[in-house]
Amino acid sequence: LKCENVELNVLASIEDVTGRIEAAVAHLSNPAQAAERRRAEMNTIEKESFEKTGLKSEVVGLYYGGLYHLYRYKVYTDVRLVFSPEESVAAFGGDPDNFEYPRYSLDVCFFRAYEDGKPAKTPHYLKWNTAGSSENELVFMAGHPARTQRQKTVGHLEYLRDVTMPASLDQCRRLEVALLAYSERSAENRRRASAAVRGAQNSRKARLGMLAGLQDPAVLKIKQAEEESLRRAAAADPKLAAQIDAALKTIDQTLQTYEKIRVEYEMLEAAQAFHSGLFHTARTLVRMVDELSKPNAERLRGFQDTNLDALKRGLLADAPIYPDLETAMLASSLGMYTELVGYRDPLVRGVMAGRSPPDRAEELIGGTRLGDVDFRRRLVEGGAEAIARCDDPMIRLAQFVDGPARKLRAICEREVNEPQTRAYGMLANVRFALYGDSVPPDATGTLRLSFGEVLGYRRDGETIPAFTMFSGLYRRAESNRFAQPYALPPIWIERRDFIDMTVPMNFISTNDIIGGNSGSPVINRNGEVVGIVFDGNLTSLVWDYVFTQDQGRAVSVHSGAIIEALRKVYHAKRLADELER
């Protein structure tokens, strides 16, 4: 089964390009000019790399601009689904069990990459170990953690705690309420919204855990101690001490600046006011034709030449779109926009066009033709002229808000992002001078390797074991009378007697993970796969800010559980044999 709009990126090389980017902006004191020049140099480096190697090329800032690395990837765009379990066993326990442990989930999928219509030849691979790991065993995880904020200042974390995280949590709750209300209308609605509901619930629970970490005085004490330790270490060098003072002052100033534009920025540029896939398609089309009229070096990130193929694949993917679901989500976000900004705002009045949020959402979704892939293709191929004469209401809305959104983006880049980049870069340079590169950079969505051990923990006087078994899966389902979210697929009931109930199903380890690590292989010291990461427990959510191993754990599917399910439940002998070969 070919997967639309899915690509696999395999890392081929990493190159340090810090010197080149620093040289490009070193002579510029104006933040706006520096931001534009930095972006231009990154775009140029990526284009040169792609033209030279043919590999997808991406410049990534580490240590908030302290270093810049060029990542090159081999890209597979023909990706086909090989195996996926039923949702009810992959997400067994649903929202109540999410970010909890013990867990009983077969949260795995297998895909195959194709090249020239044939399975890709990949001579380098990890062997499978069905026996898995044992308690206290050393294990590694190789994956792409999306983002952490461990090197942010105490003042920055307090701003997240008091302002941005509560606002983000409120947005998640609003969306979740709208999706659940939509889902209750019919069984078909529940099916259509299931992925969106899971995503909203996952985001809400994750943010609750992250906010709880920031609200824990012990966590802030750790961060304060780190900051004080850095100051003490730099005290003997007046130059380093001055850099710390200047950086902290700049970061505090940027937060004050951001707060002045935060609501409008989040609503317009971050598009929180327009929670609709069709709106995001419209914005991408509107911005793409505008950006393509500029030289590559001057374009917004995401619209450079090296990213155009992926951008167009996304625009032309023939994925299902449900207008009534889009309407429900857009109505909710438009309601939030009008509440936060107010109907007296001229831009709000222009967006709403004299209608209520539900009516305006229905008008926009009902009137747009962007759900038709052929219509989108004509706009892509027609370029700026086609967009200019297009009377589609969603395109018109995207055009209407694009100017104000770009102005907010420019302010943010000039007065917030660029000064912050320089300030955090200064702090990174201080750390380099004092500690070298012993402190890892925050997660950036790039490949990282973490190590830890398979280990249970104590919670409220109770020992939480490292492993769960198939027997526990059925006990938990039975104790909840097989009601959602603890219902098992019929095939799991029919073939229950064939399953070895003593086979481990899930396990926990002390590996450092964060959102984005799901799907990472768990590897033993022999380079063998012993599991696949799919979650962390609730205590691990504080790892966004500080890593501790007291109770935080990564949660993985056991390699033996995968083989047991393939052979005993799904009769997927061929796939199981291939994995174990």
Beta strands, then each sheet from edge to edge (+ up, - down):
strand 1: 8-16
strand 2: 56-62
strand 3: 67-76
strand 4: 78-83
strand 5: 110-115
strand 6: 118-119
strand 7: 127-128
strand 8: 138-143
strand 9: 448-453
strand 10: 457-459
strand 11: 462-464
strand 12: 467-469
strand 13: 504-509
strand 14: 521-523
strand 15: 528-536
strand 16: 554-558
sheet 1: 1+ 3- 2+
sheet 2: 4+ 5- 6+
sheet 3: 7+ 15+ 14- 8+ 9-
sheet 4: 7+ 15+ 16- 13+ 12-
sheet 5: 10+ 11-
end
